[in-house]
Amino acid sequence: METLAVKSTLDISKIRKQFPILNQQVNGKSLVYLDNAATNQKPQRVINALTAYYEKDNANIHRGIHIRWPSVLRKPMRKRGIMQQFINSKHVEEIIYTWGYRKH
């Protein structure tokens, strides 16, 4: 049986550098996180985006008359176009945000 060598262009060290938690050492070895069923680690750009949101945009959408909520609501709506391109959907209206509800 012939085996095929697969050349990977995936730069693991470059990917690891994007996740601050993976810069830790445990027992002298680089931390590896495999419990993605429980939670996923966030890359620095997501952490930065969340920090910016909480510092500048945090508002209760649709439940108050605060001047901030209309501008906060527009941000995810603008992201629908990015998601549309990413999944190659035909119309931006196919991108719908839903609650992450989990029935017990």
N, C-alpha and C positions, 0 to 999 in steps of 0.2 A: 504494500500500500504506500502510495506516495504522499508525503506531507507537504503542505504548502506553507511557506514562510509568509507571514503577513507583516508588512511594514507599517508601523503605527506612526502617525504624525501628531499624536496626542502628547503634549508636553505636560506631564503630571506635575513637575515642580512649578511650572508657571500657573497651573490651576490651583495648586495648594497655596500659593502666595496670595491668592485672592480671598482666602478664608482665614481671618485672624486666629481663630481657635486652633487651627492646624499648625500654628507656629510653636506650639507647646511640645515639650519633651516629657515622656512618661517612661520611667525606668531607663533613661538614656536613649530612648528611641522616639522618632517622630510620632505624634498622636495620629491615630487613624480612627475615624468615626463611622461606624457601620449601622447605627440604630436609626436609619432613615424612616422606618415605619412609625417611630415615635415623634420625631421632629427632624427637620433638615437644618443644617448649619447655614448661616447666611454669609454671602460674600461681602466684602467691605463696602461695595457700592450700594448694596441693599441696606446695610447698617447706616450708611451716610444718608440715604434717602429717607429712612424712617426717622432719623435724628432731625433732619431738616423739616419733615412733616410735623413732628411734635413741637419743634421750636417755633414754627412759623404758620402752620396751616390747621392745626388741630381744632376742629369745630364740629358740633353736632349737626349733621346733615338732615334736613327735612323736619326737624323737631323744634326748631326755634326760629326766631326772627333775627338772629345775629347776623351782622353785616358780612361775616366771613364765609358762611356756608355756601352761598352760590359759587364763589370762586373755587372753593374746595371741591365742590361737586363737578365742576368743569374739568378738573385735572384728569380723573379716571376716564371721563368721556372722550377726551382727546387721545388717550392711550388706546382706545378701541381701534384706531387706524393702524397703529403699530402691531397690535395683536392680529388684526385682519391680514396684514402682510405676512406675519410670522407663520400663521396656519394656512395661509393661502385661501381664505374664504372669499366668496364672490362679492358679498355685500357687507359693509361695516355694521349694518343692523343685525347681522347674524351673531355678533359678539354681544353677549348679555352677561352682566354681572349678577351673581346670585349669592345668597347667604350660604355660609359653610355650615349648614345645619346638620347635625348628626342625631338620628333617632336612637334612643336607648332602649 
